[in-house]
Amino acid sequence: MPQTITPTPSDWDAFVSSHPRAHILQQSAWGDLKGAYGWHVERVAVSDAGRILAGAQLLFRRLPLRLGTMAYLGMGPLATDTASSAALWPAIDACARRHRSAFIKWEPGIYTDGEAQPDPAALGFAISAQTVQPPRTVLIDTTSNEEAILARMNQGTRRKIRQSQKNGVRCWQGSRADVEAFNQMMQTTGARNAFGVHEPGYYALAYDLFVPSGDAALILAEHEGDLLAGIMVFAKGQTAWYLYGASADVKRNLMGAYAVQWAAIQWAQARGCTTYDMWGIPDEKEETLEAQFEQRSDGLWGVYGFKRGWGGRVARSLGAWDKAYNPLIYAAYKLALRWRG
């Protein structure tokens, strides 16, 4: 008979890895990473005869003034069938209430055509304007050979990849000792493009949690001793995600950012991934993106011009959904968000 359990990290990761919708944000290492930066992680699952049928990794963060917590469920839950999924939701709600959550924010992720999608409204959720992860992205099909992947790119991107190769830009998988240099580039990139970056310890911990197990790689590009660009790419199941990228101010004409991105796609393909997720573009319809990207540089517009050229398709997740457990505190939370702009 199915029962609710708290799975061990190893049992949970085995379940996530085997699931068709495996996602890095549901891996226990992601919970460990966020746990070091103010979040508390909890995993709940429905099991039968020792086999996990459905489960979710939840993150909790304290609200100000001791008003309880907010719960966050990103890119899950994962279930083997509709019955186990239905059995899981009461356990998710119970876990959130144990942590005095005023509300839970749910981002189910991207669903492909023909894939059964959840109905958040039927589960008591309401659409939320506040997202944690970017809802829109570019997905690159990596099932073809390299020549076919290159052929789907626009001419400018393809030319810049080949230009980097002709210029002698070298790419390699960085070691733990290279994280410091990557951190310095992240600070440079954040200052140049006016976006926030994590503090150095975050990327170091991400490396320690994911790279040794083979679930991520730090890929760097250099030319004659000058570091040009770097990427931290993650993978779980059949998908790879380009989560963090940086480039230096020197020798930008050598197209190091294109060289390292192409090397990350090659890493993902060699690992057996069929999709490479560029992770984050403006949340606008494709016709709006194409009409405005040359004039806009604010927010994620600054990276869309780069990401659009890699031959992927624009996809949107189901967005963010909230369920209130304490309507009064949740209303105050939304009011505070509006006040902050």
Secondary structure as a PSIPRED ss2 file (coil, helix, strand):
# PSIPRED VFORMAT (PSIPRED V4.0)

   1 M C   1.000  0.000  0.000
   2 P C   1.000  0.000  0.000
   3 Q E   0.000  0.000  1.000
   4 T E   0.000  0.000  1.000
   5 I E   0.000  0.000  1.000
   6 T C   1.000  0.000  0.000
   7 P C   1.000  0.000  0.000
   8 T C   1.000  0.000  0.000
   9 P H   0.000  1.000  0.000
  10 S H   0.000  1.000  0.000
  11 D H   0.000  1.000  0.000
  12 W H   0.000  1.000  0.000
  13 D H   0.000  1.000  0.000
  14 A H   0.000  1.000  0.000
  15 F H   0.000  1.000  0.000
  16 V H   0.000  1.000  0.000
  17 S H   0.000  1.000  0.000
  18 S H   0.000  1.000  0.000
  19 H C   1.000  0.000  0.000
  20 P C   1.000  0.000  0.000
  21 R C   1.000  0.000  0.000
  22 A C   1.000  0.000  0.000
  23 H C   1.000  0.000  0.000
  24 I H   0.000  1.000  0.000
  25 L H   0.000  1.000  0.000
  26 Q H   0.000  1.000  0.000
  27 Q C   1.000  0.000  0.000
  28 S H   0.000  1.000  0.000
  29 A H   0.000  1.000  0.000
  30 W H   0.000  1.000  0.000
  31 G H   0.000  1.000  0.000
  32 D H   0.000  1.000  0.000
  33 L H   0.000  1.000  0.000
  34 K H   0.000  1.000  0.000
  35 G H   0.000  1.000  0.000
  36 A C   1.000  0.000  0.000
  37 Y C   1.000  0.000  0.000
  38 G C   1.000  0.000  0.000
  39 W C   1.000  0.000  0.000
  40 H E   0.000  0.000  1.000
  41 V E   0.000  0.000  1.000
  42 E E   0.000  0.000  1.000
  43 R E   0.000  0.000  1.000
  44 V E   0.000  0.000  1.000
  45 A E   0.000  0.000  1.000
  46 V E   0.000  0.000  1.000
  47 S E   0.000  0.000  1.000
  48 D E   0.000  0.000  1.000
  49 A C   1.000  0.000  0.000
  50 G C   1.000  0.000  0.000
  51 R E   0.000  0.000  1.000
  52 I E   0.000  0.000  1.000
  53 L E   0.000  0.000  1.000
  54 A E   0.000  0.000  1.000
  55 G E   0.000  0.000  1.000
  56 A E   0.000  0.000  1.000
  57 Q E   0.000  0.000  1.000
  58 L E   0.000  0.000  1.000
  59 L E   0.000  0.000  1.000
  60 F E   0.000  0.000  1.000
  61 R E   0.000  0.000  1.000
  62 R E   0.000  0.000  1.000
  63 L C   1.000  0.000  0.000
  64 P H   0.000  1.000  0.000
  65 L H   0.000  1.000  0.000
  66 R H   0.000  1.000  0.000
  67 L C   1.000  0.000  0.000
  68 G C   1.000  0.000  0.000
  69 T E   0.000  0.000  1.000
  70 M E   0.000  0.000  1.000
  71 A E   0.000  0.000  1.000
  72 Y E   0.000  0.000  1.000
  73 L E   0.000  0.000  1.000
  74 G E   0.000  0.000  1.000
  75 M C   1.000  0.000  0.000
  76 G C   1.000  0.000  0.000
  77 P C   1.000  0.000  0.000
  78 L E   0.000  0.000  1.000
  79 A E   0.000  0.000  1.000
  80 T C   1.000  0.000  0.000
  81 D C   1.000  0.000  0.000
  82 T H   0.000  1.000  0.000
  83 A H   0.000  1.000  0.000
  84 S H   0.000  1.000  0.000
  85 S H   0.000  1.000  0.000
  86 A H   0.000  1.000  0.000
  87 A H   0.000  1.000  0.000
  88 L H   0.000  1.000  0.000
  89 W H   0.000  1.000  0.000
  90 P H   0.000  1.000  0.000
  91 A H   0.000  1.000  0.000
  92 I H   0.000  1.000  0.000
  93 D H   0.000  1.000  0.000
  94 A H   0.000  1.000  0.000
  95 C H   0.000  1.000  0.000
  96 A H   0.000  1.000  0.000
  97 R H   0.000  1.000  0.000
  98 R H   0.000  1.000  0.000
  99 H C   1.000  0.000  0.000
 100 R C   1.000  0.000  0.000
 101 S E   0.000  0.000  1.000
 102 A E   0.000  0.000  1.000
 103 F E   0.000  0.000  1.000
 104 I E   0.000  0.000  1.000
 105 K E   0.000  0.000  1.000
 106 W E   0.000  0.000  1.000
 107 E E   0.000  0.000  1.000
 108 P C   1.000  0.000  0.000
 109 G C   1.000  0.000  0.000
 110 I C   1.000  0.000  0.000
 111 Y C   1.000  0.000  0.000
 112 T C   1.000  0.000  0.000
 113 D C   1.000  0.000  0.000
 114 G C   1.000  0.000  0.000
 115 E C   1.000  0.000  0.000
 116 A C   1.000  0.000  0.000
 117 Q C   1.000  0.000  0.000
 118 P C   1.000  0.000  0.000
 119 D C   1.000  0.000  0.000
 120 P H   0.000  1.000  0.000
 121 A H   0.000  1.000  0.000
 122 A H   0.000  1.000  0.000
 123 L H   0.000  1.000  0.000
 124 G C   1.000  0.000  0.000
 125 F C   1.000  0.000  0.000
 126 A E   0.000  0.000  1.000
 127 I E   0.000  0.000  1.000
 128 S E   0.000  0.000  1.000
 129 A C   1.000  0.000  0.000
 130 Q C   1.000  0.000  0.000
 131 T C   1.000  0.000  0.000
 132 V C   1.000  0.000  0.000
 133 Q C   1.000  0.000  0.000
 134 P C   1.000  0.000  0.000
 135 P C   1.000  0.000  0.000
 136 R E   0.000  0.000  1.000
 137 T E   0.000  0.000  1.000
 138 V E   0.000  0.000  1.000
 139 L E   0.000  0.000  1.000
 140 I E   0.000  0.000  1.000
 141 D E   0.000  0.000  1.000
 142 T C   1.000  0.000  0.000
 143 T C   1.000  0.000  0.000
 144 S C   1.000  0.000  0.000
 145 N C   1.000  0.000  0.000
 146 E H   0.000  1.000  0.000
 147 E H   0.000  1.000  0.000
 148 A H   0.000  1.000  0.000
 149 I H   0.000  1.000  0.000
 150 L H   0.000  1.000  0.000
 151 A H   0.000  1.000  0.000
 152 R H   0.000  1.000  0.000
 153 M C   1.000  0.000  0.000
 154 N C   1.000  0.000  0.000
 155 Q H   0.000  1.000  0.000
 156 G H   0.000  1.000  0.000
 157 T H   0.000  1.000  0.000
 158 R H   0.000  1.000  0.000
 159 R H   0.000  1.000  0.000
 160 K H   0.000  1.000  0.000
 161 I H   0.000  1.000  0.000
 162 R H   0.000  1.000  0.000
 163 Q H   0.000  1.000  0.000
 164 S H   0.000  1.000  0.000
 165 Q H   0.000  1.000  0.000
 166 K H   0.000  1.000  0.000
 167 N C   1.000  0.000  0.000
 168 G C   1.000  0.000  0.000
 169 V C   1.000  0.000  0.000
 170 R E   0.000  0.000  1.000
 171 C E   0.000  0.000  1.000
 172 W E   0.000  0.000  1.000
 173 Q E   0.000  0.000  1.000
 174 G C   1.000  0.000  0.000
 175 S C   1.000  0.000  0.000
 176 R H   0.000  1.000  0.000
 177 A H   0.000  1.000  0.000
 178 D H   0.000  1.000  0.000
 179 V H   0.000  1.000  0.000
 180 E H   0.000  1.000  0.000
 181 A H   0.000  1.000  0.000
 182 F H   0.000  1.000  0.000
 183 N H   0.000  1.000  0.000
 184 Q H   0.000  1.000  0.000
 185 M H   0.000  1.000  0.000
 186 M H   0.000  1.000  0.000
 187 Q H   0.000  1.000  0.000
 188 T H   0.000  1.000  0.000
 189 T H   0.000  1.000  0.000
 190 G H   0.000  1.000  0.000
 191 A H   0.000  1.000  0.000
 192 R H   0.000  1.000  0.000
 193 N H   0.000  1.000  0.000
 194 A C   1.000  0.000  0.000
 195 F C   1.000  0.000  0.000
 196 G C   1.000  0.000  0.000
 197 V C   1.000  0.000  0.000
 198 H C   1.000  0.000  0.000
 199 E C   1.000  0.000  0.000
 200 P H   0.000  1.000  0.000
 201 G H   0.000  1.000  0.000
 202 Y H   0.000  1.000  0.000
 203 Y H   0.000  1.000  0.000
 204 A H   0.000  1.000  0.000
 205 L H   0.000  1.000  0.000
 206 A H   0.000  1.000  0.000
 207 Y H   0.000  1.000  0.000
 208 D H   0.000  1.000  0.000
 209 L H   0.000  1.000  0.000
 210 F H   0.000  1.000  0.000
 211 V C   1.000  0.000  0.000
 212 P C   1.000  0.000  0.000
 213 S C   1.000  0.000  0.000
 214 G C   1.000  0.000  0.000
 215 D C   1.000  0.000  0.000
 216 A E   0.000  0.000  1.000
 217 A E   0.000  0.000  1.000
 218 L E   0.000  0.000  1.000
 219 I E   0.000  0.000  1.000
 220 L E   0.000  0.000  1.000
 221 A E   0.000  0.000  1.000
 222 E E   0.000  0.000  1.000
 223 H E   0.000  0.000  1.000
 224 E C   1.000  0.000  0.000
 225 G C   1.000  0.000  0.000
 226 D E   0.000  0.000  1.000
 227 L E   0.000  0.000  1.000
 228 L E   0.000  0.000  1.000
 229 A E   0.000  0.000  1.000
 230 G E   0.000  0.000  1.000
 231 I E   0.000  0.000  1.000
 232 M E   0.000  0.000  1.000
 233 V E   0.000  0.000  1.000
 234 F E   0.000  0.000  1.000
 235 A E   0.000  0.000  1.000
 236 K E   0.000  0.000  1.000
 237 G C   1.000  0.000  0.000
 238 Q C   1.000  0.000  0.000
 239 T E   0.000  0.000  1.000
 240 A E   0.000  0.000  1.000
 241 W E   0.000  0.000  1.000
 242 Y E   0.000  0.000  1.000
 243 L E   0.000  0.000  1.000
 244 Y E   0.000  0.000  1.000
 245 G E   0.000  0.000  1.000
 246 A E   0.000  0.000  1.000
 247 S E   0.000  0.000  1.000
 248 A C   1.000  0.000  0.000
 249 D C   1.000  0.000  0.000
 250 V C   1.000  0.000  0.000
 251 K C   1.000  0.000  0.000
 252 R H   0.000  1.000  0.000
 253 N H   0.000  1.000  0.000
 254 L H   0.000  1.000  0.000
 255 M C   1.000  0.000  0.000
 256 G H   0.000  1.000  0.000
 257 A H   0.000  1.000  0.000
 258 Y H   0.000  1.000  0.000
 259 A H   0.000  1.000  0.000
 260 V H   0.000  1.000  0.000
 261 Q H   0.000  1.000  0.000
 262 W H   0.000  1.000  0.000
 263 A H   0.000  1.000  0.000
 264 A H   0.000  1.000  0.000
 265 I H   0.000  1.000  0.000
 266 Q H   0.000  1.000  0.000
 267 W H   0.000  1.000  0.000
 268 A H   0.000  1.000  0.000
 269 Q H   0.000  1.000  0.000
 270 A H   0.000  1.000  0.000
 271 R C   1.000  0.000  0.000
 272 G C   1.000  0.000  0.000
 273 C C   1.000  0.000  0.000
 274 T C   1.000  0.000  0.000
 275 T E   0.000  0.000  1.000
 276 Y E   0.000  0.000  1.000
 277 D E   0.000  0.000  1.000
 278 M C   1.000  0.000  0.000
 279 W C   1.000  0.000  0.000
 280 G C   1.000  0.000  0.000
 281 I C   1.000  0.000  0.000
 282 P C   1.000  0.000  0.000
 283 D C   1.000  0.000  0.000
 284 E C   1.000  0.000  0.000
 285 K C   1.000  0.000  0.000
 286 E H   0.000  1.000  0.000
 287 E H   0.000  1.000  0.000
 288 T H   0.000  1.000  0.000
 289 L H   0.000  1.000  0.000
 290 E H   0.000  1.000  0.000
 291 A H   0.000  1.000  0.000
 292 Q H   0.000  1.000  0.000
 293 F C   1.000  0.000  0.000
 294 E C   1.000  0.000  0.000
 295 Q C   1.000  0.000  0.000
 296 R C   1.000  0.000  0.000
 297 S C   1.000  0.000  0.000
 298 D C   1.000  0.000  0.000
 299 G C   1.000  0.000  0.000
 300 L C   1.000  0.000  0.000
 301 W H   0.000  1.000  0.000
 302 G H   0.000  1.000  0.000
 303 V H   0.000  1.000  0.000
 304 Y H   0.000  1.000  0.000
 305 G H   0.000  1.000  0.000
 306 F H   0.000  1.000  0.000
 307 K H   0.000  1.000  0.000
 308 R H   0.000  1.000  0.000
 309 G H   0.000  1.000  0.000
 310 W H   0.000  1.000  0.000
 311 G C   1.000  0.000  0.000
 312 G C   1.000  0.000  0.000
 313 R E   0.000  0.000  1.000
 314 V E   0.000  0.000  1.000
 315 A E   0.000  0.000  1.000
 316 R E   0.000  0.000  1.000
 317 S C   1.000  0.000  0.000
 318 L C   1.000  0.000  0.000
 319 G C   1.000  0.000  0.000
 320 A E   0.000  0.000  1.000
 321 W E   0.000  0.000  1.000
 322 D E   0.000  0.000  1.000
 323 K E   0.000  0.000  1.000
 324 A E   0.000  0.000  1.000
 325 Y C   1.000  0.000  0.000
 326 N C   1.000  0.000  0.000
 327 P H   0.000  1.000  0.000
 328 L H   0.000  1.000  0.000
 329 I H   0.000  1.000  0.000
 330 Y H   0.000  1.000  0.000
 331 A H   0.000  1.000  0.000
 332 A H   0.000  1.000  0.000
 333 Y H   0.000  1.000  0.000
 334 K H   0.000  1.000  0.000
 335 L H   0.000  1.000  0.000
 336 A H   0.000  1.000  0.000
 337 L H   0.000  1.000  0.000
 338 R H   0.000  1.000  0.000
 339 W H   0.000  1.000  0.000
 340 R H   0.000  1.000  0.000
 341 G C   1.000  0.000  0.000
